Amino acid sequence: MPSTLQEMLLALLVFDACGGGSVVAGIVRAEHFDGVYHDVAAVALDYRARFGGKAPGRAHVEDLLLVRQTRGGPDRMRRILRQLEAHAGEVHPDYATKRAREHVRRSAIKTAL
């Protein structure tokens, strides 16, 4: 998945500033994300599953990621979270949901082949 698509989906999963994060959470799995984005997605999706579908927000996701000692270290993780938070309000949830579905469908075809 292109990094911009991953960042767009993660912004919805973590911050859900403009809605659509719950829909995206029902479509994607952590395995659909690469590298450090996988770590962020795993934490966000797990949090949503445990706490009634609510977005974790920066404070909770950062705390959970630091406990897990994710790839790239804490400074890189904080930088990524700041970037996601800055763009969270700009993400159009319907567009992001459509792109998430396309990506999951392509991944399924790729895996089947």
KAQUI-V897905 format. One line per field, one symbol per residue. ss: DSSP state (@ for helix, = for strand, . for the rest). burial: 1 if it has 9 or more other C-alpha atoms within 8 Angstrom, else 0. A space follows every 10 residues. Layout:
ss->???
burial->???
This chain:
ss->..@@@@@@@@ @@@@...... @@@@@@@..@ @@..@@@@@@ @@@@@@@@@@ ......@@@@ @@@@@@@@.. ..@@@@@@@@ @@@@@@@@.. ..@@@@@@@@ @@@@@@@@@@ @@.
burial->0000111111 1111110101 1101101111 0110011111 1111101100 0010110100 1101110001 0001001100 1001101100 1010011011 1011001000 000
